[in-house]
Amino acid sequence: MTQRVSRRGLAAGAALLPAAAIASATRARAAGAESTFERVARTKTLRVAGITGALPYFSKDLTTGAWKGACVPMAESLGKVFGAKVEYVEATWGTAVLDIQSNKIDMSFALNPTPERALAIRFTHPMIVHPFGCLARHGFNPTTWSDIDKPGIRIAYDIGSLHETVAKRFAPKARHVGFAQQDQGILALQSGRADVVILAALLGLAAVGKNPSLGPYHLLTGPQVALPSCLGIQQEPDNKFRDVLNAWLDFNRGLGTMRQDIIEGLAVEGVKPDQIPAALSF
């Protein structure tokens, strides 16, 4: 049974807002509200979601408050394009959609575009496409979704993320346990309160690199589930901000800069290039 963390977390993660509320917000922006492109140009500040406990994408030094991870050089590169400084706003996967909607942030890296989320925010071209799998308790080595789709298996995930979506889609018979943050699900696995924790490949590899005792990371097949991760931004009539982000994504993917940032982000966590699944593309 899924634990309820908060109504805010659930609403933000699923991004299931009433159609009337979405239409109202859209009309307000269309009525002359400042666009994201205009605001960034005026303030010279690019507000980026800093996702806590989400290596290799982000990690925050609790002593200095500094952010590191694969998405930090990406954010800094985008900041230079706009001639703006980057301001990191602490968030989670479950709150990022609402933070974008409420104009708390300008963008969030590595959000999976779902139809429900697309009702509330807009997405760029993919930054990466990668498969899903899990970490499992010692002695349990699942290779397919059917291996964990059993009533006696306790599956952990962070509420509002696509980890929750794929867990419910491909392992509906299991016992589902939701947490506010990814790290809490991993702690549940370590303490014996969960049998598996669902993680996208990069996140699972980073977790194992940081703490090898968790390993190995199990890439699940039957079927193999691979979905795009994009940059999430506000829905607005002015497409200039999105167009710049898309150009930046295509340009840096073509140059291999983004791939290098991700590999270096994984390396910081002790992950070697040969440990990256062949099915992972970025």
C-alpha positions as CSV (number, residue, x, y, z in Angstrom):
1,M,0.0,0.0,0.0
2,T,1.5,3.4,-1.0
3,Q,2.3,5.7,2.0
4,R,0.8,9.2,1.6
5,V,3.4,11.8,2.0
6,S,1.5,15.0,1.3
7,R,-1.3,16.2,-1.0
8,R,1.2,18.8,-2.4
9,G,3.7,16.1,-3.3
10,L,1.1,13.9,-5.0
11,A,-0.4,16.8,-6.9
12,A,3.0,18.1,-8.0
13,G,4.4,14.8,-9.1
14,A,1.4,13.7,-11.1
15,A,0.7,17.2,-12.4
16,L,-3.0,16.3,-12.6
17,L,-4.5,19.8,-12.3
18,P,-8.1,20.6,-13.2
19,A,-8.5,21.7,-16.8
20,A,-10.1,24.9,-15.6
21,A,-7.1,25.8,-13.5
22,I,-4.7,25.1,-16.4
23,A,-6.8,27.2,-18.7
24,S,-7.0,30.1,-16.2
25,A,-3.2,30.1,-15.8
26,T,-2.7,30.0,-19.6
27,R,-5.1,32.9,-20.1
28,A,-3.2,34.9,-17.4
29,R,0.1,34.4,-19.2
30,A,-1.4,35.2,-22.6
31,A,-2.8,38.4,-21.2
32,G,0.6,40.0,-21.1
33,A,2.6,38.3,-18.4
34,E,6.4,38.5,-18.7
35,S,7.7,35.5,-20.6
36,T,10.5,33.3,-19.2
37,F,12.9,34.6,-21.9
38,E,12.1,38.2,-21.0
39,R,12.4,37.6,-17.3
40,V,15.8,35.9,-17.7
41,A,17.0,38.7,-20.0
42,R,15.8,41.4,-17.5
43,T,17.1,39.8,-14.3
44,K,20.2,38.1,-15.7
45,T,19.3,35.1,-13.5
46,L,18.4,31.6,-14.7
47,R,16.5,29.7,-12.0
48,V,17.2,25.9,-12.1
49,A,15.7,23.2,-10.0
50,G,18.4,21.6,-7.9
51,I,17.1,18.1,-7.2
52,T,18.2,16.9,-3.8
53,G,19.8,13.4,-3.6
54,A,19.6,12.8,-7.3
55,L,23.1,11.8,-8.4
56,P,24.6,11.8,-10.9
57,Y,22.4,14.8,-11.9
58,F,22.7,16.8,-8.7
59,S,24.2,16.7,-5.2
60,K,24.3,19.5,-2.6
61,D,27.3,20.0,-0.3
62,L,25.6,20.4,3.1
63,T,28.6,22.3,4.5
64,T,29.1,24.8,1.7
65,G,25.7,24.7,0.0
66,A,27.5,24.2,-3.3
67,W,25.9,22.1,-6.0
68,K,27.7,19.5,-8.1
69,G,26.7,16.7,-10.5
70,A,26.3,16.2,-14.3
71,C,23.6,18.9,-14.6
72,V,25.7,21.6,-13.0
73,P,28.1,22.2,-16.0
74,M,25.0,22.0,-18.2
75,A,23.2,24.7,-16.2
76,E,26.3,26.9,-16.2
77,S,26.7,26.5,-20.0
78,L,23.0,27.5,-20.4
79,G,23.6,30.5,-18.1
80,K,26.4,31.7,-20.4
81,V,24.1,31.5,-23.4
82,F,21.7,33.8,-21.7
83,G,24.4,36.0,-20.1
84,A,22.8,35.1,-16.8
85,K,24.0,33.7,-13.4
86,V,22.5,30.3,-12.4
87,E,20.4,30.2,-9.3
88,Y,19.7,26.8,-7.9
89,V,16.3,26.3,-6.2
90,E,16.1,23.2,-4.1
91,A,13.4,20.8,-5.3
92,T,12.5,17.1,-5.7
93,W,11.3,15.1,-8.7
94,G,7.8,15.3,-7.0
95,T,7.7,19.1,-6.7
96,A,9.5,20.2,-9.8
97,V,6.3,20.3,-12.0
98,L,4.5,22.5,-9.5
99,D,7.6,24.7,-9.0
100,I,7.6,25.3,-12.8
101,Q,3.9,26.1,-12.8
102,S,4.1,28.5,-9.9
103,N,7.0,30.4,-11.5
104,K,9.3,29.4,-8.7
105,I,11.9,28.1,-11.3
106,D,12.5,28.6,-15.0
107,M,13.5,25.0,-15.8
108,S,14.2,21.5,-14.4
109,F,16.6,19.0,-15.9
110,A,15.8,15.3,-16.5
111,L,12.0,15.3,-16.3
112,N,10.2,12.5,-18.1
113,P,7.4,13.9,-20.3
114,T,4.1,12.2,-19.5
115,P,0.7,13.2,-21.0
116,E,-0.5,14.4,-17.6
117,R,2.6,16.5,-17.1
118,A,2.2,17.9,-20.6
119,L,-1.2,19.3,-19.5
120,A,0.7,21.5,-17.0
121,I,4.1,22.3,-18.3
122,R,6.1,22.1,-21.6
123,F,9.0,19.9,-22.5
124,T,12.1,20.4,-24.7
125,H,13.8,17.9,-26.9
126,P,15.1,14.8,-25.0
127,M,18.4,15.3,-23.2
128,I,18.8,11.5,-22.7
129,V,16.9,8.3,-23.3
130,H,17.5,5.6,-20.8
131,P,16.0,2.4,-19.4
132,F,14.6,1.5,-16.0
133,G,15.6,-1.2,-13.5
134,C,16.1,-1.6,-9.8
135,L,18.3,-2.2,-6.9
136,A,17.3,-5.3,-4.9
137,R,17.9,-6.9,-1.5
138,H,20.9,-9.2,-1.3
139,G,20.2,-12.6,-2.6
140,F,17.4,-11.4,-4.9
141,N,18.5,-11.0,-8.5
142,P,15.6,-10.0,-10.7
143,T,16.1,-9.8,-14.4
144,T,12.5,-9.2,-15.7
145,W,9.6,-7.1,-14.5
146,S,7.7,-10.4,-13.8
147,D,10.3,-11.3,-11.2
148,I,9.2,-8.4,-9.1
149,D,5.5,-8.4,-10.0
150,K,4.5,-10.6,-7.1
151,P,2.3,-10.0,-4.0
152,G,5.2,-10.8,-1.6
153,I,7.6,-8.3,-3.2
154,R,7.8,-4.8,-1.6
155,I,8.6,-2.1,-4.2
156,A,9.8,1.3,-3.2
157,Y,9.9,4.5,-5.3
158,D,9.8,8.2,-4.9
159,I,6.3,9.6,-5.2
160,G,5.5,11.6,-8.3
161,S,8.3,10.3,-10.4
162,L,8.3,8.0,-13.4
163,H,9.7,5.4,-11.1
164,E,6.2,5.2,-9.5
165,T,4.6,5.2,-13.0
166,V,6.6,2.2,-14.3
167,A,6.3,0.3,-11.1
168,K,2.5,0.5,-11.1
169,R,2.4,-0.3,-14.8
170,F,4.8,-3.3,-14.9
171,A,4.5,-4.6,-11.4
172,P,0.9,-4.0,-10.2
173,K,0.7,-7.2,-8.1
174,A,3.6,-6.2,-5.8
175,R,3.2,-4.2,-2.6
176,H,4.0,-0.6,-3.3
177,V,5.7,1.8,-0.9
178,G,6.1,5.4,-1.8
179,F,8.5,8.0,-0.4
180,A,9.0,11.7,-0.8
181,Q,12.6,11.3,-2.0
182,Q,14.7,8.8,-3.8
183,D,17.1,8.4,-0.9
184,Q,14.3,7.4,1.4
185,G,13.5,4.5,-0.8
186,I,17.1,3.4,-0.9
187,L,17.2,3.5,2.9
188,A,14.1,1.4,3.0
189,L,15.9,-1.2,0.9
190,Q,18.9,-1.1,3.2
191,S,16.9,-1.5,6.4
192,G,14.9,-4.4,5.0
193,R,11.6,-2.5,4.6
194,A,11.6,-2.9,0.9
195,D,12.8,-5.7,-1.5
196,V,13.5,-3.5,-4.5
197,V,13.7,0.2,-5.3
198,I,12.9,1.2,-8.8
199,L,15.4,3.6,-10.4
200,A,16.3,4.8,-13.9
201,A,19.6,3.5,-15.1
202,L,21.7,6.7,-14.4
203,L,20.3,7.1,-10.9
204,G,20.7,3.4,-10.1
205,L,24.3,3.3,-11.4
206,A,25.2,6.4,-9.3
207,A,23.7,4.9,-6.2
208,V,25.8,1.8,-6.6
209,G,28.9,3.8,-7.4
210,K,28.4,5.8,-4.2
211,N,27.6,2.7,-2.1
212,P,28.8,-0.5,-3.7
213,S,27.2,-2.5,-1.0
214,L,23.8,-1.7,-2.7
215,G,24.8,-3.4,-6.0
216,P,24.5,-4.6,-8.5
217,Y,22.0,-2.5,-10.5
218,H,19.5,-4.7,-12.3
219,L,18.4,-3.6,-15.7
220,L,14.9,-5.1,-16.1
221,T,13.6,-6.5,-19.4
222,G,10.5,-8.3,-20.6
223,P,9.9,-5.6,-21.7
224,Q,12.8,-3.2,-21.5
225,V,11.3,0.2,-20.6
226,A,13.3,3.1,-21.9
227,L,11.9,6.6,-21.8
228,P,13.2,10.1,-22.6
229,S,14.2,12.7,-20.1
230,C,13.7,16.3,-21.1
231,L,14.0,19.8,-19.6
232,G,10.7,20.9,-18.1
233,I,9.7,24.6,-18.6
234,Q,6.6,26.8,-18.4
235,Q,3.7,26.7,-20.9
236,E,3.6,30.1,-22.5
237,P,2.9,31.7,-25.9
238,D,6.4,32.9,-26.3
239,N,8.6,30.1,-27.6
240,K,11.9,31.9,-27.5
241,F,13.1,30.3,-24.2
242,R,12.2,26.8,-25.4
243,D,13.8,27.4,-28.8
244,V,17.1,28.4,-27.2
245,L,17.1,25.3,-24.9
246,N,16.3,23.0,-27.9
247,A,19.2,24.5,-29.9
248,W,21.5,24.1,-26.9
249,L,20.5,20.5,-26.4
250,D,20.9,19.5,-30.1
251,F,24.2,21.3,-30.4
252,N,25.8,19.8,-27.2
253,R,24.5,16.3,-27.9
254,G,26.0,16.5,-31.4
255,L,29.4,17.7,-30.0
256,G,29.3,14.9,-27.3
257,T,29.5,17.5,-24.5
258,M,26.4,16.3,-22.8
259,R,27.6,12.7,-22.9
260,Q,30.9,13.7,-21.4
261,D,29.2,15.7,-18.6
262,I,27.1,12.6,-17.7
263,I,30.0,10.2,-17.8
264,E,32.0,12.6,-15.6
265,G,29.1,12.9,-13.2
266,L,28.9,9.1,-12.9
267,A,32.7,8.8,-12.5
268,V,32.6,11.1,-9.5
269,E,30.4,8.4,-8.0
270,G,32.8,5.7,-8.9
271,V,31.0,4.4,-12.0
272,K,33.2,3.2,-14.8
273,P,32.2,3.7,-18.5
274,D,32.0,-0.1,-19.0
275,Q,29.3,-0.3,-16.3
276,I,27.0,1.9,-18.3
277,P,24.3,-0.3,-20.0
278,A,24.6,-0.4,-23.8
279,A,20.9,0.5,-24.0
280,L,21.6,3.8,-22.4
281,S,21.8,6.6,-25.0
282,F,22.5,10.3,-24.5
